[in-house]
Amino acid sequence: MQIQVNRVFKVLIGIAFIFLSIAQIHAQSISLAGKWRFKMDAKDEGIKGKWYSTVLPESVNLPGSMAENLKGDDITLKTKWTGSIYDSSYFFHPRLEKYRKPGNLKIPFWLTPAKHYTGAAWYQKDIEIPANWKGKRLVLSLEYPHSETRVWIDDIEIGTQYTFVVAQNFELPANLKAGKHTITLLIDNRIKTINVGQDSHSLTDHTQGNWNGVVGKMEVIAGSPVYFEDIQVYPDLKNKSAKVKIQLKANAKQSSTGKITLAATTFNTKNSFQVKPVTAAYQITNGDGALEINLPMGDKIATWDEFDPALYRLTATLLSKDGKKDEKKLQFGMREFKAVGRTFEINGRPVFLRGTVNNCEFPLTGYPSMDVAAWVRIFKISKAHGLNHMRFHSFCPPEAAFIAADQIGFYLQPEGPSWANHGSSIGDGKPIDQFIYDETNRMTKNYGNYASFCMMAYGNEPRGKQVEYLTKFNNYWKAKDSRRLYTGASVGGSWPVIPNNEFMVRAGARGLDWGRKPESISTYAKQIEQFTVPFIAHEMGQYCAFPNFEEIKKYTGVYRAKNFEMFQEDLKDHDMADQGHDFLMASGKLQALCYKNEIEKALRTPNYNGYQLLSLNDYPGQGTALVGVLDAFWDEKGYISTKEFKRFSNSTVPLLKVSKFVFTNNETLAAAVEVAHFGKAPIENAKLSWTLKDESGTNVAKGNFNPKTLAVTNCIAIGEIKFSLNSITKATKLKLEITIDGTEFANDWSFWVYPAQLPQVKSNVYYCTSLDDKAQSVLAEGGNVFLNAAGKVVKGKEVVQTFLPVFWNTSWFKMRPPHTLGILCDPKHAAFNNFPTDFHSDMQWWEIVNKSQVMNLEDFPSGFKPIIQPIDTWFLNRRLALVFEAKVGKGKLVVSSANLSPDLKDAPAAQQLYFSLQQYMTSAQFNPKYEVAFNTVKDIFESPSKIQFDTFTKDSPDELKPKPKTN
């Protein structure tokens, strides 16, 4: 019986093999995915040793990287990373010595890969060429190798390609016989003659990692020897047509004539739009041919934009007179993205670009996702946050990103793969000068038909003779391809202006001027008045939140968050292990507040046309830049929801213009209401209403405005709100909400109202500005002391606190201030009984926190928690205090390094906090948990911190260098 079963099994296997063989014979491509033979070539011995003629000894799986296959070198202190390090304290500081030990190696600069390797590596695979492929054109197609690829088939060298932006396609010999052949790849990921810059996101360890391998589709394709080399579609909305430019090729420089037929139909619209096919004759001479065909799109056309991303699929069919046939399918959208004066327009309608910068963060693989679904997820998340635009910092995403953006309706700004600054430059006659043209030509040839490809730049913040080079670059592209807009580079505010940019991506008109009292009236109008083309804010935001240590467990791929592990352990060493989550939530709330106010400032600025956040999600490199409201996986962190963010970052946003957020009850809350509306169409007879509520949700006041049609623009004046605050008799937090009735569009702001006159506190608390003899005596005798230590701090003097949080991160910017991430407090603490607060910074804290000194409690008892705790940069994790309480001797002490005193003027929040603390200190609830020696407290005002920061590095990022001269 068993023998019979085996015979049946063998017959079935045979039948399956026959069907598989038939399928392979008729297939027009052979997938190369799977197991490949492999060998590293760290000493560059392979070419001389003719490794392409040998059988390589190891194996890997492709698509994939060497690191994914656990090939390469172990990570050590001597690993030669690709990327700048401006803070070298990790390598030298005694405090960090334990993280430099083998077995506990934890680097803070970026994520840690399983293996690291830069150099040559060989990959090899056997293939079977079917007999019926004779006479076909054969192409080896490798999507996203990294980065220089040299190819052999058997012993024949096919060629070398070097690109970061498109698939590498190699023509195989026309006389290749049927049967078994060996493909050998030599891939080299080193920076060689062409240097795009070691921090370019196309290759740096700061982001995706400088990996070696092939990560996209891998196949040998058989096709017609007469074929479409290129097809580019140029929509013409005015004439309801599309100009189709076609390049043709024939193998062996043959000549050919015949016909080309073009047909198009929508494939993602509710109602199908069919385009009448058009046929035209072609002629190829000596292997080359070209023609243009006008394709009338019909009386009714479906246009593409963020609201209705309608797409067409074009089918081009070539039929030669001698029977050869080729077919090519591509998608395109009928759209026109233009700059009209200082405004962007999509299909004739104004558009405001609400964007984020994609920095090539893919923490599971270390390289960009190659499948459409992954990019659909990214764009859907971005769109759910109200965004419609994405810039790709010094890299071009794979084709899957364009396909996904087309589907979702997202405006893209891919860039050449270069940040030609650190170790490189442009315009100086180096090979990179031509390489940028080659790469951007490859981008437009391969991705130019995608409707989402709306903008392009050379790359990021260059140095060299940039004005001359980028002016020519813009002229070249404006003359060659009108389907998108061009800007020389995405740059900071100190870079020279390229005069012929079609739009500006610049810093300068960004940021919050919170060195002064926060308000919502100011704009960026003055900063952009010099520009006559649309302006987009470059890398807006960059506000940091504390690390989310729960994120560590997500790193299940080729990378580990050793940086997060190091920060977590260091926090524990500073006796704050239990506060990590609280620091995240409190700092995150301040981060979200900053993003809200900066985005609203942009939306209320006339002639402002967009922003590119840096960024919606975290950036794991450059020292670890936790600037996103989302983590590196595009997941929420817990302190602001998608819907909350979208309220102030959307196609339509109600805005409030108010001079301040803190009032006294003898004032009137006066505010002007505006709307920024960049929706699909004007909103006819829009009705806006407002409510003012207290913390219990009770209406304090409400009102509405006369109906008004909202045109597609910003700065639409709606009306005024005025409300006398004299009915409010105690410290109160209010929320003002404005709603466009019958829509999802609403926005809100918090206000604080304090009594203009506070009652006198009957107190025997000794108020002092230094720990003088009397203070010591009062404490020794069991009395209560309030110490206003503003300006007197020594231990912690080096920590600079503003109301704004850390910018980007303190490591990359060599501890440039500010150094803190807002405050943490317990709103239920009795010290706040008369001072309404949440657990985090908010507008009422500005006058208390901004530029106030902090105290370093490095010598205080274990577990000690202050009443108000500034959150330190995660690189140092100092235990800080703004206000703390303690039992000292027989007495009780409250110390404030913020200026809190009985004589405060024009600082109602600080005055109210001082009153609340005084009330607390005279109550039975005043009972500090911890005892602290008098000399330990006094030492705060006498001795500096034991650990001082030193970068150990002389070089610095561009922002800290003298401004470059204009070339």
RAKA-V192745 format. One record per residue. RES is the residue in one letter. OMEGA is omega in degrees with one decimal (* if undefined). D_LAST is the distance of its C-alpha to the last C-alpha in Angstrom with 2 decimals. Layout:
RES&OMEGA&D_LAST / RES&OMEGA&D_LAST
//
This chain:
M&-179.1&87.54 / Q&179.5&84.45 / I&179.7&84.50 / Q&178.2&84.63 / V&-179.9&81.64 / N&179.2&79.67 / R&177.6&80.60 / V&-179.1&79.51 / F&180.0&76.23 / K&177.9&75.60 / V&178.8&76.40 / L&178.2&73.94 / I&179.0&71.23 / G&178.6&72.00 / I&179.3&71.80 / A&-180.0&68.49 / F&179.1&67.14 / I&179.3&68.32 / F&179.3&66.59 / L&-179.7&63.38 / S&178.6&63.53 / I&179.9&64.11 / A&-178.6&61.16 / Q&-179.5&58.92 / I&-176.1&60.15 / H&-179.5&59.27 / A&177.4&55.97 / Q&176.6&52.80 / S&175.4&50.83 / I&177.2&51.55 / S&177.9&50.01 / L&178.5&48.76 / A&178.2&48.75 / G&-174.7&50.97 / K&175.1&51.69 / W&170.1&49.68 / R&-166.8&50.36 / F&170.5&47.70 / K&173.8&46.66 / M&-179.0&43.73 / D&-174.9&42.28 / A&-177.9&40.59 / K&178.9&41.23 / D&-179.2&40.13 / E&-167.6&43.65 / G&-177.4&44.23 / I&178.7&43.10 / K&180.0&45.00 / G&179.2&47.93 / K&-178.8&47.85 / W&178.3&48.04 / Y&178.1&47.84 / S&-178.8&51.38 / T&173.7&52.70 / V&-177.5&53.69 / L&-167.1&51.23 / P&-175.5&53.23 / E&178.4&51.73 / S&175.2&51.13 / V&174.3&48.67 / N&175.2&48.51 / L&2.6&45.83 / P&179.3&44.02 / G&177.9&42.83 / S&175.3&40.73 / M&-178.4&41.93 / A&177.2&41.93 / E&177.9&44.15 / N&179.6&46.46 / L&174.6&46.39 / K&179.6&44.98 / G&-175.8&42.61 / D&173.6&42.52 / D&179.2&43.78 / I&177.5&41.33 / T&176.3&41.37 / L&-178.1&39.41 / K&176.6&38.05 / T&-179.0&36.78 / K&-176.6&33.38 / W&171.8&31.61 / T&-178.0&28.48 / G&179.9&26.33 / S&172.7&24.92 / I&-177.0&27.46 / Y&176.9&26.33 / D&-177.8&29.88 / S&-176.9&32.12 / S&178.9&35.07 / Y&-175.1&36.94 / F&-169.7&37.36 / F&-171.0&38.61 / H&-179.9&40.13 / P&-179.0&43.96 / R&-175.4&44.31 / L&-174.9&42.74 / E&-176.3&44.69 / K&178.4&47.10 / Y&178.8&44.35 / R&-177.3&43.45 / K&172.9&47.01 / P&-177.1&47.95 / G&177.0&49.62 / N&-176.8&47.79 / L&-179.6&44.18 / K&-177.5&42.07 / I&-175.1&38.30 / P&-167.5&36.44 / F&-175.1&32.98 / W&177.9&33.91 / L&-176.0&36.98 / T&178.5&39.06 / P&178.6&39.93 / A&177.8&43.35 / K&178.9&41.93 / H&179.1&38.58 / Y&167.9&37.64 / T&-177.9&34.66 / G&-178.3&35.69 / A&175.6&37.87 / A&-175.3&40.79 / W&179.2&43.37 / Y&-172.1&45.07 / Q&179.8&48.10 / K&175.9&50.44 / D&177.9&53.36 / I&177.8&53.68 / E&178.7&56.46 / I&-179.2&55.58 / P&-179.0&58.26 / A&-176.7&60.30 / N&174.9&59.64 / W&-179.9&55.92 / K&-179.1&56.74 / G&178.9&54.73 / K&169.3&52.20 / R&-177.0&48.47 / L&-178.4&47.73 / V&170.3&44.41 / L&-177.0&43.63 / S&-179.4&41.43 / L&-178.8&39.79 / E&175.3&37.99 / Y&164.8&35.30 / P&-179.4&35.75 / H&3.4&33.46 / S&174.5&31.76 / E&-176.4&32.30 / T&177.0&35.77 / R&-169.3&37.94 / V&169.6&41.26 / W&164.1&44.67 / I&-168.3&47.80 / D&-179.9&50.71 / D&-175.7&49.65 / I&176.5&47.33 / E&-175.5&43.58 / I&-179.2&42.11 / G&-179.5&38.38 / T&174.3&35.30 / Q&-179.1&32.88 / Y&178.9&29.91 / T&175.8&28.70 / F&-163.3&28.34 / V&-175.5&28.85 / V&173.5&32.07 / A&175.4&35.45 / Q&-177.5&35.73 / N&-177.4&38.34 / F&176.3&40.07 / E&177.1&42.48 / L&-176.8&45.73 / P&-178.4&47.91 / A&-177.5&49.93 / N&-178.4&53.05 / L&-175.7&52.97 / K&174.4&56.63 / A&178.3&58.18 / G&-173.6&58.97 / K&175.2&57.36 / H&179.4&53.87 / T&174.2&51.54 / I&177.6&47.88 / T&178.2&45.78 / L&170.0&42.23 / L&-176.8&39.99 / I&-176.6&37.26 / D&-178.2&34.54 / N&176.3&32.27 / R&169.0&30.35 / I&-176.6&26.61 / K&-176.4&26.58 / T&178.1&24.32 / I&-176.1&22.49 / N&-179.9&21.02 / V&-178.4&20.06 / G&-171.8&19.85 / Q&178.0&23.01 / D&177.8&22.79 / S&-175.7&22.40 / H&175.0&25.43 / S&-176.5&26.42 / L&-169.9&27.72 / T&174.3&27.48 / D&177.6&30.61 / H&-174.1&29.28 / T&-174.4&30.38 / Q&-173.5&32.38 / G&178.2&32.66 / N&-173.5&31.83 / W&177.7&35.16 / N&179.4&36.78 / G&174.3&38.99 / V&-171.3&39.38 / V&179.4&39.86 / G&-179.6&40.35 / K&178.4&42.87 / M&-176.5&44.10 / E&167.4&46.32 / V&-173.3&47.47 / I&175.8&47.69 / A&-178.8&50.06 / G&-179.0&49.45 / S&175.4&50.23 / P&170.3&49.16 / V&-165.7&48.11 / Y&173.4&45.64 / F&175.4&42.83 / E&-178.3&39.54 / D&173.3&37.54 / I&177.4&38.34 / Q&-176.4&35.86 / V&-178.1&37.21 / Y&-178.1&35.55 / P&175.6&37.44 / D&-175.4&38.26 / L&-177.3&39.88 / K&-178.0&40.62 / N&178.6&42.74 / K&-179.2&43.95 / S&175.8&42.98 / A&175.0&40.66 / K&-177.2&39.18 / V&178.8&39.63 / K&-172.8&37.66 / I&171.1&39.45 / Q&-177.8&38.72 / L&178.5&41.88 / K&172.2&42.70 / A&-179.9&45.88 / N&174.8&46.62 / A&178.4&47.35 / K&178.7&45.77 / Q&172.9&48.84 / S&-177.0&49.35 / S&172.9&50.61 / T&-179.2&51.57 / G&-176.9&52.70 / K&174.3&51.86 / I&176.5&49.32 / T&177.1&50.37 / L&174.9&48.10 / A&-178.8&49.60 / A&176.3&48.05 / T&174.1&49.48 / T&-179.0&48.34 / F&-179.9&49.18 / N&-179.7&48.34 / T&-179.9&49.63 / K&176.6&52.95 / N&-177.2&53.96 / S&175.6&53.25 / F&-179.8&51.41 / Q&177.7&52.38 / V&179.9&50.52 / K&-178.1&52.73 / P&178.1&52.00 / V&179.5&50.56 / T&179.3&51.35 / A&177.5&49.65 / A&176.5&50.28 / Y&175.3&47.82 / Q&176.0&47.61 / I&178.1&46.04 / T&-179.0&45.91 / N&172.3&45.21 / G&-176.6&44.14 / D&175.2&41.58 / G&179.4&42.00 / A&173.7&40.19 / L&175.3&41.36 / E&178.6&40.61 / I&175.0&43.31 / N&-177.5&43.49 / L&175.8&45.13 / P&-174.0&46.81 / M&-179.9&46.80 / G&-178.0&49.91 / D&179.4&50.72 / K&178.5&49.98 / I&176.1&46.76 / A&-178.3&45.64 / T&-177.2&42.07 / W&168.8&39.89 / D&-176.3&38.29 / E&-177.2&38.51 / F&179.8&42.03 / D&-175.9&43.53 / P&-178.6&41.74 / A&-177.2&43.87 / L&174.3&43.24 / Y&170.5&44.60 / R&178.7&45.53 / L&173.3&45.19 / T&178.0&47.60 / A&-178.2&46.90 / T&177.0&49.83 / L&176.6&49.90 / L&-178.3&53.32 / S&-179.7&53.64 / K&179.0&56.74 / D&170.1&57.82 / G&177.6&57.78 / K&-175.3&54.51 / K&173.1&52.98 / D&179.3&49.69 / E&178.3&48.74 / K&177.8&45.52 / K&175.8&45.19 / L&178.2&42.09 / Q&176.5&41.44 / F&177.7&39.36 / G&175.4&39.28 / M&179.9&39.56 / R&174.0&36.65 / E&178.7&33.78 / F&-171.6&30.83 / K&168.4&28.77 / A&178.2&26.52 / V&-172.5&28.53 / G&-179.5&26.67 / R&-174.3&25.70 / T&167.8&28.33 / F&173.2&28.78 / E&171.4&32.01 / I&-179.5&34.15 / N&176.9&36.77 / G&-179.6&36.42 / R&178.7&36.85 / P&178.7&34.26 / V&175.8&33.16 / F&-175.8&31.71 / L&177.2&30.10 / R&-166.9&31.67 / G&171.1&30.02 / T&177.2&29.80 / V&172.8&27.48 / N&-174.5&29.31 / N&179.6&28.25 / C&176.9&30.72 / E&177.1&33.38 / F&-164.9&36.64 / P&177.4&38.68 / L&-175.4&41.75 / T&-174.1&40.25 / G&176.0&36.70 / Y&-174.1&35.53 / P&177.7&35.19 / S&-177.6&38.45 / M&-179.1&39.37 / D&-175.5&42.11 / V&-175.8&41.89 / A&-179.5&44.19 / A&179.0&41.90 / W&174.0&39.01 / V&178.0&41.45 / R&-178.8&42.35 / I&-178.4&38.75 / F&177.5&38.12 / K&177.2&41.54 / I&178.7&40.94 / S&-178.9&37.61 / K&177.6&39.34 / A&175.0&42.20 / H&176.0&39.76 / G&-176.6&38.80 / L&178.3&35.53 / N&-168.8&34.61 / H&176.8&31.18 / M&171.5&29.59 / R&177.4&26.11 / F&-172.8&26.06 / H&174.7&23.47 / S&169.8&21.84 / F&175.9&25.10 / C&-179.0&27.28 / P&177.3&30.88 / P&-175.8&33.85 / E&-179.7&35.68 / A&-179.3&38.17 / A&179.3&35.63 / F&178.4&35.04 / I&-179.3&38.80 / A&-180.0&39.44 / A&175.0&36.82 / D&-178.1&38.32 / Q&-173.6&41.73 / I&-174.5&40.84 / G&-175.4&38.53 / F&-176.8&35.15 / Y&-173.4&31.68 / L&169.6&29.36 / Q&172.1&25.64 / P&-178.9&25.53 / E&168.5&22.28 / G&-168.5&21.36 / P&-169.9&22.61 / S&162.9&19.42 / W&-170.5&17.78 / A&-176.1&15.38 / N&-176.6&14.73 / H&-178.8&17.85 / G&-178.7&18.50 / S&177.2&16.14 / S&176.7&12.65 / I&177.4&11.57 / G&-178.4&10.08 / D&177.5&11.37 / G&179.2&14.65 / K&-179.9&16.73 / P&-179.5&19.68 / I&-179.0&18.22 / D&178.2&16.07 / Q&-177.8&19.42 / F&178.5&21.19 / I&176.4&19.30 / Y&-179.8&20.50 / D&-177.1&23.90 / E&-179.4&24.29 / T&173.2&23.38 / N&176.8&25.73 / R&179.0&28.37 / M&-175.8&27.97 / T&177.7&28.45 / K&-174.7&31.29 / N&-173.4&33.18 / Y&-171.7&32.52 / G&-179.7&31.45 / N&-178.5&34.95 / Y&-176.1&35.11 / A&-176.8&35.09 / S&-178.1&33.36 / F&-170.0&30.16 / C&-171.5&28.57 / M&177.3&24.84 / M&174.2&22.29 / A&174.9&18.85 / Y&-173.9&17.18 / G&-172.4&17.97 / N&167.7&16.98 / E&-177.3&14.07 / P&162.9&11.91 / R&-175.3&9.60 / G&179.0&7.84 / K&-167.2&5.55 / Q&-177.8&6.76 / V&179.5&6.00 / E&-176.6&7.35 / Y&-174.0&9.86 / L&174.0&11.11 / T&177.2&11.53 / K&178.2&13.70 / F&178.0&15.31 / N&-179.4&16.40 / N&179.4&17.71 / Y&-174.7&19.61 / W&177.5&21.33 / K&179.0&22.11 / A&-172.5&23.85 / K&-170.8&25.61 / D&-175.1&27.04 / S&-174.2&27.65 / R&-179.7&29.59 / R&178.5&26.85 / L&-174.0&23.71 / Y&170.2&20.19 / T&-175.2&17.20 / G&-176.7&14.12 / A&170.9&14.72 / S&-167.1&16.94 / V&170.6&15.11 / G&-173.0&16.01 / G&-176.7&15.52 / S&179.5&12.71 / W&178.5&10.19 / P&180.0&7.85 / V&174.6&10.21 / I&-166.2&10.39 / P&-176.1&12.32 / N&171.8&14.97 / N&174.3&16.05 / E&171.3&19.83 / F&-179.1&20.12 / M&166.5&18.19 / V&-172.4&18.88 / R&167.0&17.60 / A&-178.5&19.13 / G&177.3&19.66 / A&179.4&22.65 / R&176.7&24.87 / G&-179.6&27.18 / L&179.6&30.36 / D&-177.7&30.73 / W&162.3&33.88 / G&173.2&33.57 / R&-176.8&35.59 / K&179.5&38.68 / P&177.5&38.09 / E&177.8&38.55 / S&178.8&37.86 / I&-174.4&36.92 / S&179.7&33.26 / T&175.9&30.58 / Y&-172.8&26.82 / A&-177.3&26.92 / K&-176.7&24.93 / Q&-177.1&22.04 / I&-174.0&21.71 / E&-178.9&22.74 / Q&-173.0&19.28 / F&179.7&19.26 / T&178.4&21.33 / V&-179.2&21.56 / P&-177.7&23.44 / F&174.0&22.21 / I&179.0&23.18 / A&180.0&23.06 / H&171.4&21.29 / E&-179.9&23.72 / M&172.5&26.10 / G&-178.6&28.83 / Q&177.2&28.77 / Y&-173.3&32.05 / C&166.3&34.19 / A&-179.7&37.89 / F&-180.0&40.12 / P&174.4&40.82 / N&-174.7&43.61 / F&173.8&45.82 / E&-179.1&47.94 / E&-175.2&45.03 / I&-175.9&45.68 / K&178.5&48.61 / K&-174.1&46.54 / Y&-176.3&44.83 / T&-178.0&47.42 / G&-174.0&45.16 / V&-178.9&43.20 / Y&173.2&41.35 / R&-179.9&42.83 / A&178.7&41.54 / K&176.1&42.11 / N&178.1&39.48 / F&179.3&41.71 / E&178.9&44.77 / M&180.0&43.28 / F&179.8&42.39 / Q&-179.7&45.89 / E&178.8&47.64 / D&176.2&45.70 / L&177.2&46.69 / K&179.4&50.26 / D&178.1&50.01 / H&170.7&49.10 / D&179.3&52.23 / M&-176.3&50.61 / A&-175.9&51.34 / D&-175.3&53.15 / Q&-176.4&50.30 / G&-178.6&47.62 / H&179.1&48.49 / D&177.1&48.84 / F&178.2&45.41 / L&-174.6&43.97 / M&-178.5&45.73 / A&179.3&45.01 / S&178.7&41.30 / G&178.0&41.09 / K&177.0&42.63 / L&177.3&40.02 / Q&-179.5&37.23 / A&178.1&38.76 / L&179.3&39.10 / C&179.1&35.40 / Y&179.7&34.46 / K&-175.8&36.99 / N&179.2&35.71 / E&178.1&32.02 / I&178.9&32.84 / E&177.6&35.17 / K&177.3&32.58 / A&-176.5&30.30 / L&-179.1&33.32 / R&-179.6&34.24 / T&176.9&30.83 / P&176.2&30.82 / N&172.8&28.26 / Y&-170.3&27.33 / N&176.3&27.53 / G&176.7&27.67 / Y&174.5&26.95 / Q&-178.8&26.46 / L&170.0&28.49 / L&-11.2&27.68 / S&-179.3&30.35 / L&178.3&33.89 / N&-176.7&34.96 / D&176.3&34.36 / Y&-171.8&31.72 / P&-175.9&33.55 / G&179.3&30.67 / Q&179.2&28.19 / G&-176.9&31.25 / T&-177.0&33.07 / A&-173.9&31.55 / L&-172.2&34.54 / V&-175.2&32.78 / G&167.7&34.92 / V&171.9&38.10 / L&177.5&39.03 / D&-176.4&39.20 / A&178.9&37.50 / F&-178.8&40.43 / W&176.9&39.79 / D&176.4&43.00 / E&178.9&43.72 / K&174.9&43.99 / G&-176.3&46.72 / Y&170.7&45.29 / I&-178.4&44.12 / S&176.8&45.50 / T&-177.9&43.85 / K&178.7&45.75 / E&-179.8&44.79 / F&-175.8&41.07 / K&180.0&41.43 / R&-177.9&42.96 / F&178.2&39.60 / S&-172.4&37.39 / N&177.6&38.95 / S&178.5&38.93 / T&-175.7&41.01 / V&168.8&40.88 / P&-176.5&42.95 / L&-179.1&41.04 / L&177.3&42.38 / K&-176.3&40.94 / V&-171.8&42.55 / S&-179.2&41.77 / K&-178.6&42.98 / F&179.2&44.91 / V&-176.8&47.43 / F&166.7&50.23 / T&-170.7&53.52 / N&172.1&56.66 / N&-179.5&56.93 / E&175.6&53.79 / T&174.1&53.10 / L&-179.2&50.68 / A&-176.7&48.81 / A&174.6&46.19 / A&-179.2&44.71 / V&175.9&44.62 / E&173.3&41.96 / V&166.7&41.35 / A&-175.3&38.28 / H&176.3&39.69 / F&-179.5&37.85 / G&-177.0&40.95 / K&-177.5&42.37 / A&174.7&43.93 / P&174.5&44.79 / I&-176.3&47.44 / E&174.4&50.34 / N&179.7&52.22 / A&177.8&50.63 / K&178.8&52.73 / L&176.9&51.11 / S&179.7&53.17 / W&174.5&52.63 / T&175.6&54.62 / L&-175.7&54.49 / K&173.4&56.25 / D&-173.1&57.10 / E&177.0&56.91 / S&-178.8&60.32 / G&-179.9&59.12 / T&177.4&61.28 / N&173.4&60.07 / V&177.9&59.42 / A&176.5&58.35 / K&179.5&57.29 / G&177.0&56.50 / N&-176.2&55.05 / F&176.9&53.20 / N&178.9&54.13 / P&-178.8&53.15 / K&175.8&49.85 / T&-178.6&48.11 / L&176.1&44.71 / A&179.3&42.25 / V&-178.0&39.35 / T&172.7&36.81 / N&-179.1&36.27 / C&177.5&37.28 / I&-178.4&40.82 / A&-178.0&43.02 / I&-178.3&46.38 / G&-175.9&48.20 / E&170.6&48.93 / I&175.0&50.73 / K&-179.1&52.69 / F&177.3&55.02 / S&-174.7&56.85 / L&-172.9&56.85 / N&177.8&60.03 / S&-179.3&62.13 / I&-171.5&60.26 / T&178.3&62.07 / K&-179.6&60.59 / A&-171.2&57.22 / T&171.0&56.17 / K&179.4&53.36 / L&173.8&52.95 / K&177.6&51.14 / L&-180.0&50.17 / E&176.2&49.82 / I&-175.6&48.81 / T&168.0&49.94 / I&-169.8&49.62 / D&177.5&53.24 / G&178.4&54.12 / T&175.0&50.71 / E&-168.9&49.04 / F&178.5&46.53 / A&179.2&47.05 / N&-177.4&45.19 / D&-179.0&46.39 / W&178.2&45.57 / S&177.8&47.49 / F&178.4&48.65 / W&-179.4&50.68 / V&-179.2&53.35 / Y&175.1&55.05 / P&178.4&58.04 / A&178.2&57.08 / Q&179.4&60.03 / L&178.7&60.91 / P&175.9&64.41 / Q&178.5&65.03 / V&176.0&65.38 / K&-170.4&68.52 / S&171.6&67.39 / N&177.9&68.30 / V&177.4&64.83 / Y&177.8&63.53 / Y&179.8&60.03 / C&178.0&58.00 / T&172.2&54.48 / S&178.5&55.25 / L&-177.0&57.81 / D&-177.5&60.10 / D&-179.3&63.69 / K&178.0&64.99 / A&179.6&62.86 / Q&-179.6&64.20 / S&179.6&67.70 / V&-179.9&67.48 / L&-179.8&66.31 / A&-178.0&69.02 / E&176.0&71.60 / G&-180.0&70.49 / G&-178.9&68.51 / N&-177.2&65.27 / V&169.9&62.00 / F&-178.5&58.72 / L&171.5&55.89 / N&-172.7&52.82 / A&-177.6&50.48 / A&178.3&47.31 / G&-175.0&45.08 / K&-172.0&47.53 / V&173.3&46.38 / V&179.7&45.61 / K&-172.9&46.13 / G&-179.0&43.30 / K&-177.7&41.30 / E&-179.1&38.30 / V&-179.4&38.31 / V&-180.0&36.15 / Q&167.0&37.51 / T&176.7&36.17 / F&176.9&37.53 / L&177.5&34.63 / P&175.8&34.91 / V&177.4&32.71 / F&179.6&29.21 / W&164.0&28.53 / N&-172.5&30.47 / T&179.1&30.93 / S&-179.1&30.60 / W&-178.5&27.07 / F&170.0&25.95 / K&177.3&28.10 / M&171.0&30.64 / R&-179.2&28.35 / P&3.0&30.82 / P&-175.7&32.68 / H&-174.7&35.00 / T&-173.5&37.73 / L&-177.2&38.45 / G&-176.5&40.80 / I&172.3&44.50 / L&175.4&47.67 / C&177.1&51.06 / D&-176.2&54.47 / P&178.9&55.19 / K&178.5&58.90 / H&-176.7&59.00 / A&178.0&61.34 / A&-177.9&58.70 / F&-179.5&57.12 / N&-179.9&60.38 / N&-179.5&59.17 / F&-177.5&55.47 / P&179.7&54.75 / T&165.9&52.00 / D&-176.7&50.98 / F&-171.9&50.21 / H&176.0&46.48 / S&169.9&44.01 / D&-168.6&44.11 / M&-177.5&43.21 / Q&-179.6&46.21 / W&-172.5&45.00 / W&-174.5&41.76 / E&178.7&43.33 / I&-170.8&45.18 / V&-168.5&42.53 / N&177.4&39.18 / K&174.5&38.22 / S&175.3&41.75 / Q&172.6&42.42 / V&-178.9&43.95 / M&177.8&46.68 / N&-176.1&46.69 / L&-173.6&50.20 / E&-177.9&49.97 / D&-177.2&53.49 / F&-176.0&55.22 / P&177.7&58.04 / S&179.0&57.44 / G&-176.8&57.10 / F&178.0&56.26 / K&177.6&54.42 / P&175.8&53.13 / I&176.9&53.77 / I&-171.9&50.06 / Q&170.5&47.84 / P&-178.6&44.05 / I&-174.5&42.69 / D&169.8&40.60 / T&-174.8&37.65 / W&176.6&39.32 / F&-177.3&37.77 / L&173.2&40.08 / N&176.2&42.85 / R&177.6&44.18 / R&-170.5&47.28 / L&176.8&46.27 / A&168.9&48.20 / L&172.9&47.65 / V&174.5&51.39 / F&176.4&54.16 / E&-179.3&57.93 / A&167.0&60.29 / K&-178.5&63.80 / V&-172.4&63.72 / G&176.9&67.06 / K&-175.3&69.59 / G&-178.8&67.14 / K&-170.5&64.28 / L&167.0&60.71 / V&-179.8&57.71 / V&177.2&54.36 / S&172.3&51.27 / S&167.3&47.86 / A&-177.0&46.91 / N&177.2&48.11 / L&-175.6&51.45 / S&178.2&54.06 / P&-171.7&56.85 / D&-176.6&54.83 / L&175.1&51.88 / K&177.6&50.75 / D&177.2&48.41 / A&-171.9&48.14 / P&179.6&50.81 / A&178.0&49.85 / A&177.5&49.88 / Q&-179.9&53.11 / Q&178.2&54.63 / L&178.1&53.70 / Y&178.0&55.27 / F&-179.4&58.35 / S&178.2&58.55 / L&178.8&58.34 / Q&177.0&61.01 / Q&179.1&63.26 / Y&-175.1&62.79 / M&178.0&63.60 / T&-177.4&66.85 / S&177.9&67.91 / A&-179.6&69.97 / Q&-179.1&66.99 / F&-177.7&65.21 / N&-176.6&65.95 / P&-176.2&63.00 / K&-171.1&63.35 / Y&172.3&62.09 / E&179.3&63.25 / V&-179.8&60.75 / A&-180.0&61.71 / F&-177.8&61.01 / N&176.8&59.16 / T&176.3&56.89 / V&-176.9&55.84 / K&-177.4&55.57 / D&176.2&53.35 / I&-175.1&50.58 / F&-178.0&50.30 / E&-172.3&50.72 / S&177.1&49.12 / P&177.7&45.62 / S&-177.3&45.10 / K&-179.8&46.23 / I&177.3&43.21 / Q&-175.4&39.80 / F&174.7&36.52 / D&-177.4&34.37 / T&-177.4&31.52 / F&-175.5&32.09 / T&-179.3&28.44 / K&-178.8&25.61 / D&-177.8&22.69 / S&176.9&21.70 / P&-173.0&20.09 / D&-175.5&16.59 / E&-179.6&18.19 / L&-179.7&19.77 / K&173.9&16.86 / P&-177.8&14.88 / K&179.9&12.10 / P&177.3&8.77 / K&177.8&6.22 / T&179.6&3.78 / N&*&0.00
//
